[in-house]
Amino acid sequence: MLLTPRSRQSLDPGPRRAPRLLRRRGAALLASAAAVCLIAAGAPAEPLGVGDRLFPYLGNPGYDVASYDLSFTYPGTNDKPLRAVTTIDAWTTATLDRINLDFAHGTVESVEVDGRPASFTSAGQDLVVTPSRALARGSWTRITVRHTSDPVAAEGQDGGWVRTSDGLAMANQADAAHLVFPCNDHPSDKAMFTIRVTAPNDYTAVANGLPTGVERVGPSTTWTYRSQHPMATELAQVSIGRSAVLHRQGPHGLPVRDVVPSADSKALEPWLARTPDQIAWMESKIGPYPFETYGVLMAQASTGFELETQTLSLFEKDLFTEPAYPKWYLESIMVHELSHQWFGDSVSPRTWSDVWLNEGHATWYEALYSEEKAHKPLEDRMKAAYGASDRWRASGGPPARPKPPAPGQKISIFRPNIYDGAALVLYALRQEIGRPAFERLEKVWVQEHRDSTVTTADFVRLASAIGGRDLSGFFQDWLYGEKTPPMPGHPDWKPTASTDTAKEPRSGKPAPVK
C-alpha cells in the first residue's frame, strides 16, 4: 500500500461520530486462543480474536480456513447492497460449540453448518454461529452464509468496497474484508479463493486469479475466478465496471491482464505496457514471480492509496492521467505494488506488527528501481530517511513495533516508519553483512517462505544464518529501538531536528511537479 498526501493528512484524529455498528470492547489479549473455544451452553455470545497486538479482536480462534467460495450478485448500481453467498471450508483446531466469523456490514439471512441450519447472532464485529451439534477438534466443516454485502460505507468504517464511477472495486487492507464477506479476517489464516460475480451484461467482472468460466443467462453474466495459491482475506479483489480487460504476455509466458475503464484504455496503454519488463526486473533481483497471473486495476475512484491486492494491484486511474507526477515516480510506485506480490502477498505477515516486512521491502525495491532506471541515488534517499528516522519512531513507533491505529482509522498503521523507516533497516543490514550476502538473503527469503506466513523472528534467523553470525542484537536495535542506531559505514549520518517534512522522503505521492 502507498498513501497519498491527502490520506496522511486525514490520519490526524478529529471529531468523529460513533459508528452504527457496535465496537468491540476491551483491550486484553487472549492468552490462549484454544482455551476459549469451548463455550458453555447458554453463555452470551462475545467477540473473539487471535490476539494481534494492533488488532486484538481481528481473526478468530478454533479453526483454520482452507477455502472461500464467494458469490456476489451486483444489482447494476453501486449504492445498493449486493446479494451474496459465502461458503467456508475449514478444519477445526479445537472443539467448537460456536464459530466466530468476522462480519460487520451486511444483513445475514441464513447460516448452515455442514448442510444443517444453524442459529446465529452478532457480537461486536463478529458473526457468532451456533451449529446444531458441537464440532469435534480435527473435523472438516463447511459453513454457508447467505447475506447481503453493502457497498455504502457506514460512519467510522474504513475500507471494503470502493465505489468507482462505473461500479465497484475492493480495498480490504488492513482490517476490512469482513465489511464485504464473513471470514477469518487475519493474514495468519491464508486460504484458497473461488470468486463468482453475476452482473448485468454491460458490465465486466474481474477477480483474483485466473478465469474459469463465463456464463451468460438472459440479462446477466456470471464470471468465475479461482486462485491457484493461498491468499489472505485483506488481499481479495473484485472489480465490477464497464471495463476493458487488456491481455499481454509477461516473462516465461506469464499471462498479464489489466483492467481499465473502457474509455481510457488507449491513454493508459503506455503505462500498462511497462509491466512485463518490471516483472522481469524484479525476477532478476529475487527470483521467479510467485503467482499464476498479474496485472493492474486502474479504477476511476479517489482512494488516497494504491494497493497490492494479490495478482491484481489496485491503482487510482487519475494518477496516470494527471500531468502532476513525473514518469520515473509513477513507474516506481508500479514496482512498489508489484514487489508486494513477493513481499506481503506470497510471503505474508503472521501479525500486523510484522508489516514492516511488507512495506520495507516494497519501498526498498521501489527505491532500487528508481536508482537503476531513473538515476535517483538510493544512498541519498536512505540518508534523508536516516535524518528523519528518530522523528518517525517517536510518532509512529519503531519499524517492528508500530503504534496502534487511531480509533476508526485502521490504515493509520501505515506511517513512514514502516516504509522508508523499514527500508532504512534493510539498507543498514546490507551495510552490515555486505551486498552479496544481502542479495542471497532476499532470494532465499521469498523462496523458502513462498505461500506462507512469517514473523520478524523468521527474518532475523535467516539473516543470521546467511550473514554468518548472530544478528539478533543488530535487529533489536534497528527494529525495536526508540532511537535510530549509527549507520554502518556512514558515521557522518546524523538525525536531523528539522520539522520541515517537505524535504523528507514520503511513502506516497510527492508534491505535484509543475
C-alpha positions in Angstrom: 0.0 0.0 0.0 1.1 3.5 -0.8 -0.6 6.5 0.8 -1.2 9.9 -0.8 -0.5 13.2 1.0 -4.3 13.7 1.3 -4.5 10.4 3.2 -1.7 11.2 5.5 -3.3 14.4 6.5 -6.6 12.7 7.1 -4.9 10.4 9.7 -4.9 13.3 12.2 -7.6 12.4 14.7 -10.5 14.7 14.8 -14.1 14.7 16.0 -15.9 11.6 14.7 -19.4 10.2 15.2 -19.7 6.8 16.8 -20.2 4.1 14.1 -23.6 2.5 13.7 -22.2 -1.0 14.5 -21.1 -1.8 18.0 -17.4 -1.6 18.5 -15.5 -4.4 20.2 -14.7 -3.7 23.8 -11.7 -4.4 25.9 -8.0 -4.5 25.1 -6.8 -7.6 26.8 -5.1 -10.1 24.6 -6.3 -13.7 24.6 -3.5 -15.6 26.3 -4.6 -18.9 24.9 -6.9 -18.9 21.9 -7.8 -22.6 22.1 -8.8 -22.3 25.7 -11.8 -20.1 24.9 -13.1 -22.1 22.0 -15.3 -24.5 24.0 -18.1 -22.2 25.3 -20.6 -23.3 27.9 -24.1 -23.7 26.6 -26.2 -20.7 27.3 -23.3 -18.3 27.7 -23.7 -15.0 25.9 -22.1 -14.6 22.5 -18.9 -12.5 22.6 -16.4 -11.2 20.0 -13.2 -13.2 19.9 -9.8 -12.6 18.2 -6.4 -14.2 17.7 -4.7 -11.6 20.0 -2.9 -9.5 17.4 -1.2 -6.6 19.2 -2.5 -4.0 16.8 -6.0 -5.6 16.2 -6.7 -7.8 19.2 -10.2 -8.8 18.0 -9.3 -9.4 14.4 -9.4 -13.1 13.3 -10.9 -15.9 15.3 -9.5 -19.0 17.1 -10.6 -22.6 16.8 -10.4 -23.3 13.1 -8.1 -23.0 10.0 -9.8 -21.9 6.8 -8.9 -24.0 3.7 -11.0 -22.2 1.1 -13.6 -19.5 0.5 -16.2 -19.6 -2.2 -17.7 -16.1 -2.7 -20.7 -15.4 -4.9 -21.8 -11.8 -5.4 -24.8 -10.6 -7.4 -24.4 -6.9 -8.5 -27.7 -5.1 -8.9 -26.4 -2.7 -11.6 -25.9 0.2 -9.2 -23.2 0.8 -6.6 -25.4 2.3 -3.9 -27.5 -0.8 -3.1 -26.4 -4.0 -1.3 -25.2 -7.0 -3.4 -26.8 -10.4 -2.7 -24.1 -12.8 -1.6 -23.3 -16.3 -0.5 -20.1 -17.1 1.3 -19.0 -20.7 1.7 -16.1 -21.5 4.0 -14.4 -24.9 4.2 -12.2 -25.2 7.3 -10.5 -27.6 9.7 -11.3 -27.2 13.4 -8.3 -26.9 15.7 -10.4 -27.1 18.9 -13.8 -28.4 19.9 -16.3 -25.8 19.0 -19.8 -25.2 20.3 -19.8 -21.9 18.5 -17.9 -20.5 15.5 -17.0 -16.8 15.3 -16.6 -15.2 11.9 -15.6 -11.6 11.3 -18.5 -9.8 9.6 -19.8 -6.3 10.2 -21.5 -4.7 7.3 -24.4 -6.6 5.8 -27.6 -8.5 6.7 -27.3 -12.2 7.4 -30.3 -14.1 6.0 -29.3 -17.7 7.0 -26.4 -19.9 8.0 -25.8 -23.6 7.5 -23.1 -25.7 9.1 -22.4 -29.0 7.3 -25.7 -28.7 5.5 -27.8 -28.2 8.7 -29.4 -24.9 9.6 -27.5 -23.1 12.4 -28.6 -20.2 14.7 -26.6 -17.0 14.6 -26.2 -13.6 16.3 -23.8 -10.7 16.3 -21.3 -9.7 18.9 -19.2 -6.6 18.2 -18.0 -7.1 14.7 -18.3 -10.9 14.8 -21.0 -13.2 13.4 -21.4 -15.9 16.0 -22.7 -19.2 14.7 -24.1 -22.0 16.8 -24.3 -25.3 14.9 -26.9 -27.9 15.7 -24.2 -30.0 17.3 -20.7 -29.3 18.5 -17.8 -29.7 16.1 -15.0 -32.0 17.3 -11.4 -31.0 17.1 -9.8 -32.0 13.8 -13.0 -32.2 11.9 -13.7 -30.8 8.4 -16.6 -28.4 8.3 -18.4 -26.3 5.8 -20.1 -23.0 6.8 -22.5 -21.4 4.3 -23.7 -17.8 4.9 -26.4 -16.1 2.8 -26.1 -12.4 3.3 -26.0 -9.0 1.7 -22.8 -7.0 1.1 -23.3 -3.3 1.4 -21.0 -1.1 -0.8 -22.1 2.1 1.1 -19.7 2.6 4.0 -21.1 3.1 7.5 -19.9 6.0 9.6 -16.5 5.3 11.2 -15.6 2.4 8.9 -12.6 2.3 6.6 -12.2 0.1 3.5 -14.1 -2.8 2.0 -15.9 -1.9 -1.2 -14.7 1.1 -3.1 -17.4 2.8 -5.2 -15.9 3.7 -8.6 -17.5 5.9 -11.3 -18.9 2.9 -13.0 -19.1 0.1 -10.4 -17.0 -1.3 -7.6 -13.6 -2.5 -6.5 -12.2 -3.7 -3.2 -9.7 -2.3 -0.7 -9.6 -4.5 2.3 -6.3 -3.6 4.0 -5.8 -3.7 6.9 -9.0 -4.7 8.6 -11.8 -4.5 6.1 -12.5 -7.8 4.3 -15.2 -8.5 6.9 -17.0 -5.4 5.8 -17.6 -7.3 2.5 -17.9 -11.0 3.4 -17.8 -13.3 6.5 -14.3 -14.5 7.0 -11.4 -15.2 9.4 -10.0 -11.7 8.7 -6.4 -12.0 9.7 -3.4 -12.5 7.5 -2.2 -15.5 9.5 -5.0 -17.6 8.1 -4.5 -17.7 4.3 -6.8 -19.8 2.1 -7.7 -20.6 -1.5 -10.4 -18.5 -3.1 -13.1 -19.0 -5.7 -15.0 -15.8 -6.6 -18.2 -15.6 -8.7 -19.7 -12.4 -9.7 -23.1 -12.0 -11.5 -23.7 -8.6 -13.1 -25.8 -7.1 -15.9 -24.5 -7.9 -19.3 -23.0 -4.5 -20.0 -20.6 -4.9 -17.0 -17.3 -6.9 -16.8 -16.2 -8.6 -13.6 -12.6 -9.5 -12.8 -11.2 -11.0 -9.6 -8.0 -12.5 -8.2 -6.5 -15.5 -10.0 -7.5 -16.9 -13.4 -10.9 -17.1 -15.0 -12.5 -20.5 -15.0 -15.8 -19.7 -16.7 -18.2 -17.1 -18.1 -21.9 -17.9 -18.3 -24.5 -15.5 -19.9 -28.1 -16.2 -18.9 -30.7 -13.7 -20.1 -29.8 -10.1 -18.9 -26.9 -11.1 -16.7 -23.5 -12.7 -16.9 -21.6 -14.8 -14.2 -17.9 -14.5 -14.1 -15.9 -17.1 -12.1 -12.2 -16.8 -11.0 -10.1 -19.1 -8.9 -6.8 -18.6 -7.2 -4.0 -21.2 -7.5 -2.2 -20.0 -4.4 -3.4 -19.3 -0.8 -4.4 -15.7 -0.1 -5.0 -13.5 2.9 -8.5 -12.0 3.1 -7.1 -8.5 3.0 -5.8 -9.2 -0.5 -9.1 -10.2 -2.1 -10.1 -8.1 -5.2 -13.2 -7.9 -7.2 -13.7 -5.3 -10.0 -17.1 -4.7 -11.4 -17.5 -2.0 -14.1 -17.8 -1.0 -17.7 -14.2 -2.1 -18.2 -11.7 -3.2 -20.8 -9.6 -6.2 -20.0 -6.3 -6.0 -21.8 -4.1 -9.0 -22.2 -0.4 -9.3 -22.8 2.4 -11.8 -22.0 5.0 -11.5 -19.3 8.2 -13.3 -18.7 8.1 -17.1 -19.4 4.7 -16.8 -20.9 3.1 -15.4 -17.7 -0.5 -14.2 -18.5 -0.8 -10.5 -17.7 -4.2 -8.9 -17.7 -5.0 -5.3 -16.9 -8.5 -3.8 -16.1 -9.1 -0.2 -17.0 -12.1 2.0 -17.8 -13.0 1.2 -21.4 -12.8 4.9 -22.4 -9.3 5.2 -21.1 -7.7 2.1 -22.4 -5.7 3.8 -25.2 -4.4 6.6 -23.0 -3.3 4.1 -20.3 -1.7 1.6 -22.6 1.8 3.1 -22.5 1.8 2.6 -18.7 0.4 -0.9 -18.9 3.0 -2.0 -21.5 5.7 -1.4 -18.8 4.5 -4.3 -16.6 6.3 -7.2 -18.3 9.7 -5.5 -18.1 9.0 -4.6 -14.5 8.3 -8.2 -13.7 11.5 -9.3 -15.4 13.4 -6.7 -13.4 12.0 -8.0 -10.1 12.8 -11.6 -11.2 16.4 -10.6 -11.8 16.6 -9.4 -8.2 14.7 -12.1 -6.2 13.7 -14.9 -8.5 10.5 -16.2 -10.2 7.2 -14.4 -10.0 5.2 -16.3 -7.4 1.7 -16.4 -8.9 -0.3 -17.6 -11.9 -1.0 -14.2 -13.3 -0.5 -10.4 -12.7 -2.0 -7.2 -13.8 -3.1 -3.8 -12.6 -6.6 -2.5 -12.0 -6.9 1.2 -12.7 -10.1 2.4 -11.0 -11.9 5.6 -11.5 -12.0 6.4 -7.8 -10.3 8.5 -5.2 -8.9 6.1 -2.6 -5.9 8.0 -1.3 -3.7 5.0 -1.8 -2.6 2.2 -4.2 -2.9 -1.4 -3.0 -1.2 -4.7 -3.7 -4.3 -7.0 -4.0 -3.0 -10.4 -5.0 -2.4 -10.8 -8.7 -4.3 -7.6 -9.5 -2.9 -4.4 -7.9 -5.3 -1.5 -7.4 -4.4 2.0 -8.6 -6.2 5.3 -8.9 -6.6 5.8 -12.7 -6.1 9.6 -12.4 -2.7 9.0 -11.0 -1.6 8.1 -14.6 -3.6 10.7 -16.4 -2.8 13.8 -14.3 0.3 15.8 -15.5 1.4 16.4 -11.9 3.7 13.3 -11.4 6.9 12.5 -13.2 7.3 9.4 -15.2 10.0 7.9 -13.0 7.9 8.3 -9.9 4.8 6.6 -11.4 7.0 3.7 -12.6 8.5 3.3 -9.2 5.1 3.0 -7.5 4.1 0.4 -10.0 7.2 -1.5 -8.9 6.3 -0.9 -5.3 2.9 -2.7 -5.7 4.4 -5.4 -7.9 7.1 -6.2 -5.4 4.4 -6.8 -2.8 3.4 -9.9 -4.8 6.5 -11.4 -3.3 6.7 -9.4 -0.1 3.3 -9.4 1.6 1.2 -11.5 -0.7 3.2 -14.7 -1.3 5.2 -14.2 1.9 2.6 -12.7 4.3 3.0 -11.3 7.8 1.8 -13.5 10.6 0.9 -10.5 12.7 0.3 -6.9 11.8 3.4 -5.9 13.7 5.4 -7.7 11.1 4.0 -5.4 8.3 7.4 -3.7 8.0 8.5 -6.9 6.2 5.9 -6.0 3.5 6.3 -2.2 3.2 10.0 -2.0 3.9 10.8 -4.4 1.1 8.4 -2.8 -1.3 9.9 0.6 -0.6 13.4 -0.9 -1.0 12.7 -2.2 -4.5 10.8 0.9 -5.4 13.9 2.9 -4.5 16.3 0.5 -6.1 14.3 0.6 -9.4 14.4 4.4 -9.3 18.2 4.3 -8.8 18.8 2.0 -11.7 16.2 3.3 -14.1 15.9 7.0 -13.2 19.3 7.7 -11.6 17.8 8.6 -8.3 20.6 7.5 -5.8 19.4 5.0 -3.2 22.0 6.3 -0.8 20.6 9.9 -1.0 17.1 8.6 -0.1 18.4 6.5 2.8 20.4 9.4 4.2 17.3 11.5 4.1 15.4 8.7 5.8 18.1 8.4 8.5 17.8 12.1 9.3 14.0 11.7 9.8 14.0 8.3 11.4 14.1 9.4 15.1 11.0 11.6 14.5 9.2 8.7 12.7 10.0 6.4 15.6 8.7 8.9 18.1 5.4 9.5 16.2 4.7 6.0 14.8 6.9 3.6 16.9 9.9 1.6 15.8 9.5 -0.3 12.5 8.7 -3.7 14.0 6.6 -2.3 16.9 4.3 0.3 15.3 1.9 2.2 17.4 -1.7 1.1 17.2 -4.0 2.8 14.7 -6.0 5.8 15.6 -9.6 4.9 16.5 -11.7 4.5 13.4 -8.7 4.9 11.2 -7.3 1.4 10.5 -4.9 2.5 7.8 -3.2 4.8 10.2 -0.7 2.0 11.0 0.8 2.8 7.5 3.1 5.5 8.7 6.6 6.5 7.4 8.3 4.3 10.0 7.2 1.1 8.1 8.0 2.5 4.7 11.3 4.4 4.3 12.0 3.8 8.0 11.9 0.0 7.4 13.8 0.3 4.1 16.4 2.0 6.1 16.8 -1.1 8.2 17.4 -3.2 5.1 20.0 -0.7 3.9 21.7 -0.9 7.3 21.6 -4.7 7.0 23.2 -4.6 3.6 25.9 -2.4 5.0 26.4 -4.8 7.9 26.6 -8.1 6.0 27.7 -7.0 2.6 25.8 -6.8 -0.7 26.4 -10.5 -1.8 25.0 -11.9 1.4 22.1 -9.4 1.4 21.1 -10.3 -2.1 21.3 -14.0 -1.4 19.1 -13.5 1.8 16.4 -11.7 -0.3 16.2 -14.6 -2.8 16.2 -17.3 -0.2 13.6 -15.5 1.9 11.0 -15.4 -0.8 11.8 -18.9 -2.0 11.7 -20.7 1.4 8.6 -18.9 2.6 6.5 -18.9 -0.6 2.8 -19.2 0.1 3.2 -19.0 3.8 3.2 -16.6 6.8 6.3 -15.3 8.6 7.4 -13.3 11.6 10.2 -10.9 12.2 12.0 -13.6 14.1 12.0 -15.8 11.0 13.8 -13.0 9.1 16.3 -12.4 11.9 17.1 -16.2 12.0 17.6 -16.4 8.2 19.7 -13.2 8.1 21.9 -14.5 10.9 22.4 -17.9 9.1 23.3 -16.3 5.7 25.2 -13.4 7.3 27.4 -16.0 9.2 26.8 -14.5 12.7 24.2 -13.8 15.3 22.4 -10.6 14.2 19.8 -10.6 16.9 21.4 -7.6 18.7 21.6 -5.7 15.4 18.0 -6.2 14.7 16.9 -5.5 18.2 18.4 -2.0 18.0 17.2 -1.3 14.4 13.7 -2.7 14.6 12.7 -2.0 18.2 14.9 0.8 19.4 13.4 4.2 20.3 16.4 5.9 18.6 18.0 5.1 15.3 21.4 3.3 15.7 24.5 4.5 14.0 24.6 3.6 10.3 27.3 1.1 9.4 29.8 2.6 7.0 28.3 6.1 7.5 29.5 7.6 10.8 28.7 11.0 9.4 25.0 10.4 9.1 23.1 12.1 11.9 19.4 12.6 12.9 18.1 16.0 11.9 16.0 18.2 14.1 14.2 19.8 11.2 10.4 19.6 11.2 10.3 20.6 7.5 8.5 17.4 6.2 8.6 18.8 2.6 12.2 17.7 2.4 11.6 14.2 3.9 11.1 11.0 1.9 7.5 10.1 1.6 5.5 6.9 1.5 3.1 8.1 -1.1 2.7 10.7 -3.8 5.2 13.6 -3.9 4.1 17.2 -4.1 2.8 17.8 -7.7 5.6 18.5 -10.1 4.9 21.7 -12.1 
